C-alpha cells in the first residue's frame, strides 16, 4: 500500500463528499447528515490504513506524490508526510466524524441550510488535510488561505451571539498573517532558485539578514494562526461565537497549523534565524501561558473560557518547540495531538450543556450534575484532561515539554509550571460553578436540562475518552512515529540534547 496515493485521495475525497452533500435536497436534512457522516468515516478508514502503512524507521517523508501545476513558477501539487504530519492527519480523521455526529441538530437550530452546513464541514476537512500534507510551499500557502473560507461561513452563518463580528475578526487576523507569509513565500522563491519544493529549499544557503526577514514573515503568520500572545485576541471571539463542533475543529486542528508551520517551515528552512529569535519566542510562550490562564479564571462564558485555556496550552507548545531539545519537541508535537483530543472533547461537551440550557453563561448553571449526572461526569473528565491530570494523555506531553525545557532553560520551565497551578484553578472552578453545589432552581424549569446524554452523544464522547486514557498510559505507538521527525528537525537546526542519557530515560518513561 506504500505506493497508493493516500494523501491526494484523502485531500480530494472530502471535497467530493462536500459537493454531493451540498446538492442534496434541503427538505431531506437527515440524508445530508448521513451522507456527510459516511463520507467522513471513509476518510477515517483510509487514514487508518495510511497509518498502518507508515514505516516509522523509514524515510523521513513518505507517501510522496508530485504533479506538475505551474511549471514556469516551479509550482507543483506535491504531497508528503513525516511523523508530525501523519499524527495531525489522524487527528483530523478522528475528530471530523465525531464533530458531524455532535453537530446533528446545530444547523437546524440556526434555521439555515442543513446540507450546506455539513458540506462546509467536509470542505474544511479537505483544506485541513491539504495544509498538513503539502510538501510544496506555494501549495501549503494556498491551503493555508483557503482554509479560512469554510470556517468563516461556519462562524458567520451558523454561529451564536456576535457571530458576524467574530467571523470577520477571525478572517481579517488570519488574512493579515497570510499577507506576511505571502511576502515571505515570494522572497523565498527568489532566493531559493525559483522553486517552491520543500526539499530543494531546505538545502538553500540564505544570507543571515535575508533569513531573519523571511523567518519573521512566516513566524508572524503562524503566531497569529496558533495563536500566540499577543496575537490571540481573535480566538476567544471566534471560539465563543462558533457552533460547538466548528469550535472544536478550530481549536483542535486549525490552530495547530500555526505550530505545525513553525516545525515544518520556520525551523528547517531558517535554522539560524530560528535560533536567533528563540528567546523572544520563549518569552511569548511563557507570557501566553500565565496571561491566558489568568484571563480564563475570570470568564463567565463557557466557550470563551475554553478558548483562553487553549491559548495557554499553545504557550506550552511554543515553549516545547523553541527549547530545541528532542524531549521538548516530542512533547510539543504530542501536545498538539493531545490538546486536540482533550479540548475537542471539552468544547463538544460544553456545546451539549449550552444546547440544553440555552445559555453559555456559567452563572446560569449551578448544580447541573443533579439533573444530568453523566454529562456532568464527562465534563469533569474533559476538564481534568485539559489540566493534564496524570493518567490522561495531555500529562505526558506537558511533562515532556517541561522536562525537556528544564535541561536548557530552567527559568522558562519554572515560570511555565505556574500554568499547571492556574489550570487547576480555572478548570475546577468552572466545573464547580456549573455542575456542583446547590441546584439552580431555574434549571428545573428548562426541559433540556432534564435530558442526560443520549446514545448519539455517548458515541461522540466515548472514542475521545478512550483515546485520552489510552495515550495517557501508553503513548508509545504515537511517540515512535513522532520521534524520528522531531530528531530530523533538531538536526536541521544543528541542535543536540545537552544530556542524552537523561533524555533517553525521559523518552523511555514516556513510552
Rosetta blueprint (number, residue, H / E / L):
1 X L
2 X L
3 X L
4 X L
5 X L
6 X H
7 X H
8 X H
9 X H
10 X H
11 X H
12 X H
13 X H
14 X H
15 X H
16 X H
17 X H
18 X H
19 X H
20 X H
21 X H
22 X H
23 X L
24 X L
25 X L
26 X L
27 X L
28 X L
29 X H
30 X H
31 X H
32 X H
33 X H
34 X H
35 X H
36 X H
37 X H
38 X H
39 X H
40 X H
41 X H
42 X H
43 X H
44 X H
45 X H
46 X H
47 X H
48 X H
49 X H
50 X H
51 X H
52 X H
53 X H
54 X L
55 X L
56 X L
57 X L
58 X L
59 X L
60 X L
61 X L
62 X E
63 X E
64 X E
65 X E
66 X E
67 X E
68 X E
69 X E
70 X E
71 X H
72 X H
73 X H
74 X L
75 X E
76 X E
77 X E
78 X E
79 X E
80 X E
81 X E
82 X L
83 X H
84 X H
85 X H
86 X H
87 X H
88 X H
89 X H
90 X H
91 X H
92 X H
93 X H
94 X H
95 X H
96 X H
97 X H
98 X H
99 X H
100 X H
101 X H
102 X H
103 X L
104 X L
105 X L
106 X H
107 X H
108 X H
109 X H
110 X L
111 X L
112 X L
113 X L
114 X H
115 X H
116 X H
117 X H
118 X H
119 X H
120 X H
121 X H
122 X H
123 X H
124 X H
125 X H
126 X H
127 X H
128 X H
129 X H
130 X H
131 X H
132 X H
133 X H
134 X E
135 X L
136 X E
137 X H
138 X H
139 X H
140 X H
141 X H
142 X H
143 X H
144 X H
145 X H
146 X H
147 X H
148 X H
149 X H
150 X H
151 X H
152 X H
153 X H
154 X H
155 X H
156 X H
157 X H
158 X H
159 X L
160 X L
161 X L
162 X L
163 X H
164 X H
165 X H
166 X H
167 X H
168 X H
169 X H
170 X H
171 X H
172 X H
173 X H
174 X H
175 X H
176 X H
177 X H
178 X H
179 X H
180 X H
181 X H
182 X H
183 X H
184 X H
185 X H
186 X H
187 X H
188 X H
189 X H
190 X H
191 X H
192 X L
193 X L
194 X L
195 X L
196 X L
197 X E
198 X H
199 X H
200 X H
201 X H
202 X L
203 X L
204 X L
205 X L
206 X L
207 X L
208 X H
209 X H
210 X H
211 X H
212 X H
213 X H
214 X H
215 X H
216 X H
217 X H
218 X H
219 X H
220 X H
221 X H
222 X H
223 X H
224 X H
225 X H
226 X H
227 X L
228 X L
229 X L
230 X L
231 X L
232 X L
233 X H
234 X H
235 X H
236 X H
237 X H
238 X H
239 X H
240 X H
241 X H
242 X L
243 X L
244 X H
245 X H
246 X H
247 X H
248 X H
249 X H
250 X H
251 X H
252 X H
253 X H
254 X H
255 X L
256 X H
257 X H
258 X H
259 X H
260 X H
261 X H
262 X H
263 X H
264 X H
265 X H
266 X H
267 X H
268 X H
269 X H
270 X L
271 X H
272 X H
273 X H
274 X H
275 X H
276 X H
277 X H
278 X H
279 X H
280 X H
281 X H
282 X H
283 X H
284 X H
285 X H
286 X H
287 X H
288 X H
289 X H
290 X H
291 X H
292 X H
293 X H
294 X H
295 X H
296 X H
297 X H
298 X L
299 X L
300 X L
301 X E
302 X H
303 X H
304 X H
305 X H
306 X H
307 X H
308 X H
309 X H
310 X H
311 X H
312 X H
313 X H
314 X H
315 X H
316 X H
317 X H
318 X H
319 X H
320 X H
321 X H
322 X H
323 X L
324 X L
325 X L
326 X H
327 X H
328 X H
329 X H
330 X H
331 X H
332 X H
333 X H
334 X H
335 X H
336 X H
337 X H
338 X H
339 X H
340 X H
341 X H
342 X H
343 X H
344 X H
345 X H
346 X H
347 X H
348 X H
349 X H
350 X H
351 X H
352 X H
353 X H
354 X H
355 X H
356 X H
357 X H
358 X L
359 X L
360 X L
361 X E
362 X H
363 X H
364 X H
365 X L
366 X L
367 X L
368 X H
369 X H
370 X H
371 X L
372 X L
373 X H
374 X H
375 X H
376 X H
377 X H
378 X H
379 X H
380 X H
381 X H
382 X H
383 X H
384 X H
385 X H
386 X H
387 X L
388 X L
389 X L
390 X L
391 X L
392 X L
393 X H
394 X H
395 X H
396 X H
397 X H
398 X H
399 X H
400 X H
401 X H
402 X H
403 X H
404 X H
405 X H
406 X H
407 X L
408 X L
409 X L
410 X H
411 X H
412 X H
413 X H
414 X H
415 X H
416 X H
417 X H
418 X H
419 X H
420 X H
421 X H
422 X H
423 X H
424 X H
425 X H
426 X H
427 X H
428 X H
429 X H
430 X H
431 X H
432 X H
433 X H
434 X H
435 X H
436 X L
437 X L
438 X L
439 X L
440 X L
441 X H
442 X H
443 X H
444 X H
445 X H
446 X L
447 X H
448 X H
449 X H
450 X H
451 X L
452 X L
453 X L
454 X L
455 X H
456 X H
457 X H
458 X H
459 X H
460 X H
461 X H
462 X H
463 X H
464 X H
465 X H
466 X H
467 X H
468 X H
469 X H
470 X H
471 X H
472 X H
473 X H
474 X L
475 X L
476 X H
477 X H
478 X H
479 X H
480 X H
481 X H
482 X H
483 X H
484 X H
485 X H
486 X H
487 X H
488 X H
489 X H
490 X H
491 X H
492 X H
493 X L
494 X L
495 X L
496 X L
497 X L
498 X L
499 X L
500 X H
501 X H
502 X H
503 X H
504 X H
505 X H
506 X H
507 X H
508 X H
509 X H
510 X H
511 X L
